Amino acid sequence: MKSHFISDSDFSKFVESLIRSVRVVAPVAKKTKFSFETLESVSDLRLDYDVTILPPKKAIMPVKQELVRFNGNSIESAISAQDQVLLGVHFYDVKAIDMLDELFSQGHKDYNWLAYRQHTTIIASNVQKVSNRAFFASVGQGVQAKGHDGFLTKVSGGYVFDAISPKAEALVKQGTFKDASPAQVTEAKVANEKVLKECPETLKHSTEAVQKKVREAFKKEELWKQFSDQCFSCGSCNIVCPTCYCFDVQDEWNLDGTSGKRCRTWDGCMLGEFAQVSLGGGHTENFREERHTRFRHRMMRKATYLNDKLNGPACVGCGRCSSSCVPDIADPVKIINKIMEA
């Protein structure tokens, strides 16, 4: 890894150069919120954002994604991955993408994810402003972000850019970079350490202790009914989560009745019909019909079920679920701390 420095004015020119040469997806303002969008102008770039509405995984796996096209017995893949730069990703969202890389490359590989991921260069950036529901400093502390190609840190007069992969080094050639000084490297390190102390919410126990205690709470039906009493089953907590990866698949037919396309859309285990399956003959069965069982399943997935596979919890502490929940009952910190203290 090599540390470079680029001034604020030269950074703007660098981003302009990127926009002209490749698709750049980056955080932009949406009134008082922020969203990862295709960057049209460097003036729209907001690296000082707190958290985006939807996670940056949408640049690799869109909310709705075409999988295949068919016409009679003819079927062709709809994969059309093109090079893109995913710019300004906070480290917790990099960790989430790392998890999806792991999960989608196991067993029956998800070639759609892998194709678009291969064509994506991820340039992460430091957290300049912490969101009011974040707890990224205290969750999955043993898991480090690793899937990014470069890392930008705002320092006095510009940015320190750590080029981690050859992809990042190739981008350096498009800007006016120079070697970062020891003082600039130290300033960047201090900035990234300082932000970990600014999270407003904190998990009070270790990953291992949480995994064990939450799993043991599985049969405490009344506890889960209390947690989910005000749940609307709207699925907002699933849809905004950077580590959720469930999807629904539907065929869309053209008017000719023989051609069409197969698409997938993001789905969520908190939705009432998520676990409903067909039994044939017009009959169905919903094996998580009660909302407290869906609420419990979500927490089990985040805190216990995937830990061994991911070497940590399937949660990165972004706080999106807490912020998006209308009755404010989805916050993992409140739920887990209450279980641990019971």
Secondary structure, DSSP 8 states (H G I E B T S, - for coil): -EEEEEEHHHHHHHHHHHHHHSEEEEEEEETTEEEEEE-S-GGGB-TT-S--SS-GGGGTS-SEEEEEEEETTEEEE------EEEEEE-HHHHHHHHHHHHHHTSSS--HHHHHHHHTEEEEEE--SS--TT--TTTSSTT------SEEEEEETTEEEEEE-SHHHHHHHTTS--EE--HHHHHHHHHHHHHGGG--S----S-HHHHHHHHHHTTT-HHHHHHHTTT-----HHHHT-SS---EEEEEEE-TTSSEEEEEEEE--TTSTTTTEEEEETTEEEETT-SHHHHHHHHHHIIIIITHHHHTS-S-----HHHHH-TTS---HHHHHHHHHH-
